Amino acid sequence: MATRYDVVVVGSGFGGSITALRLAQAGRSVAVLERGRRYAPGQFPRDVTRADEVFWRQPSRPQAKGLFDVRFLSGIGTVTASGVGGGSLIYANVHVRPDPVVFDHPRWPKGFTREALEPYYDKVARELDVSPFPASIPLRKRDLFLKAAGRMGRPTFDPTEAVSWTRPSGPGRKVCQLCAECEFGCQHGAKNTLDLTYLARAEALGATVWPGLSVSHVQRVAGGYRVHYQDLATGAKASVEGSRVVLSAGALGTVEILLRSRDRARTLPLLSDRLGHGYSGNGDFLGSLQGSREEILPWVGPDVATVMKFFDAAPRFTLVTATFNKPATTVLAGMGQPKLGLLGGLAAPLWTKLGPLVHAAFAKGLFSKPLSNAVDPARSSNLFAIGQDNANGRMGLKGDHLDVEWDYAGENAELVARMTAAMRELASQYGGTFAPLVTWELFRKPFTVHSLGGAHVAESPERGVVSPQGEVFNYPGLFVADGSVIPTSIGFHPVMTISAVSERIAEAVAHGF
């Protein structure tokens, strides 16, 4: 690695890959630092007993360098990815342009509207070649979902997805195999993930990607910034400088780096006091449908094919059947649908201690087979709601690690009630039963795969952390481009908006030279 670049990008998810490509196209030297490894099609973990290959490092398990970073934070559970390509490796490929009402929230600075972002949405759509699941391909779970939505009087739409449906996108890649493994890493190369699209194009133009490097903090130096990192293979610590630095490590990673830079290393002491405020889990809420009168066959098709809308009244949300392959569906169905009623939340004091326990349980094979065979997995499905939570989580450091404090259940009770009522009604349309995810019943803590906020775009440092151009207040040349800049929940799958905002920020970085 060289000692200095025009641009150092931290993270290779949507913000990082987009920035890398646009700056490489502008003729700048670009280095991308990524903590995870590269995965080619066929290399994603499938043996869940090899837990160090499944899960990313925990404080008690630093040797684990797997694909999924699962955290049990004080107020919420989170799942993110670790690997070249970031969240694109394990997301459901869903790209939605949200309703304009999403941008009416006063936290959004002037100029951020659906109309203003439309050109950037178009850019993302072209780069990732998004399209809806073809209506010509039979798909039982989609048809049953549409019939249920019709009986409920709810509108639906088939979202565009970054998937090759009918022709391979490149050598050695296949079309979608309809195996519902999108969120486990596609073994067939059918997903148009960032490592195969934006990032590959950036590398072809000279950008360099350095896997296995974990960034600790950023320091201002003459002519730019110094990025401090650790090589996870050797343990060696080093640094690299950039005239511009773009933090794109995701809402959790970026905010953690900035907090450590301000409050531990004290290398960026002038960061806004709003840093860490306004975290959102995008209203993610999981439940299950079991005992459908008809076979759903959830493991046939992409993970998500159709979205149902509940945007007629606040608190707004969308609802999908989020489906997995047959082994995972069978294990989940075997857990049953425990309902604790007034005892719900009884296990909450154990929540933050679950990380090592879950790792050990996987390693011992406890999630390799169902606990019970009483439920027919072919007649079951996961239900997944995405809503407009109040985005009131507070991110901070606990010791040397990020934490999120949030009374989610109390502050978002109306949203949870409306989502669970919709899930219950949907399950009844199938002739089945509904229950929330067992962890909600036990701990009253949600799980999210859509962490947002903590380094908001705003018009001043009194209201946020970065300018509408993504530049960190008080630190010219330091930018943020990822989910951390999003100031509210979206209520739809958020990746298209994260990407569009990142395209806008990348444009500003390029024009600033």
Sequence and secondary structure as in RCSB ss.txt:
>XXXX:A:sequence
MATRYDVVVVGSGFGGSITALRLAQAGRSVAVLERGRRYAPGQFPRDVTRADEVFWRQPSRPQAKGLFDVRFLSG
IGTVTASGVGGGSLIYANVHVRPDPVVFDHPRWPKGFTREALEPYYDKVARELDVSPFPASIPLRKRDLFLKAAG
RMGRPTFDPTEAVSWTRPSGPGRKVCQLCAECEFGCQHGAKNTLDLTYLARAEALGATVWPGLSVSHVQRVAGGY
RVHYQDLATGAKASVEGSRVVLSAGALGTVEILLRSRDRARTLPLLSDRLGHGYSGNGDFLGSLQGSREEILPWV
GPDVATVMKFFDAAPRFTLVTATFNKPATTVLAGMGQPKLGLLGGLAAPLWTKLGPLVHAAFAKGLFSKPLSNAV
DPARSSNLFAIGQDNANGRMGLKGDHLDVEWDYAGENAELVARMTAAMRELASQYGGTFAPLVTWELFRKPFTVH
SLGGAHVAESPERGVVSPQGEVFNYPGLFVADGSVIPTSIGFHPVMTISAVSERIAEAVAHGF
>XXXX:A:secstr
  SEEEEEEE  SHHHHHHHHHHHHTT  EEEE SS    TT S   TT HHHHBEEETTEEEEE SEEEEE SS
 EEEEE STTGGGGTS  EE    GGGGGSTTS TT  HHHHHHHHHHHHHHHT B   TTS  HHHHHHHHHHH
HHT  EE  EESB SSS SSTT      BS GGG  TTS B  GGGTHHHHHHHTT EEE SEEEEEEEEETTEE
EEEEEETTT  EEEEEEEEEEE SHHHHHHHHHHIIIIIS SSTT  TTTTEEEB TT EEEEEE  SS   TTS
B S   EEEE SSSS EEEE     HHHHHHHHTT     GGGTTTTGGGGGGHHHHHHHHHHTTTTSS S S S
 GGG EEEEEEE     EEEEEETTEEEEE  HHHHTHHHHHHHHHHHHHHHHHTT EEEE HHHHHH   EES 
 B SS B SSTTT SB TTSBBTT TTEEE SGGG  S  SS  HHHHHHHHHHHHHHHHHT 
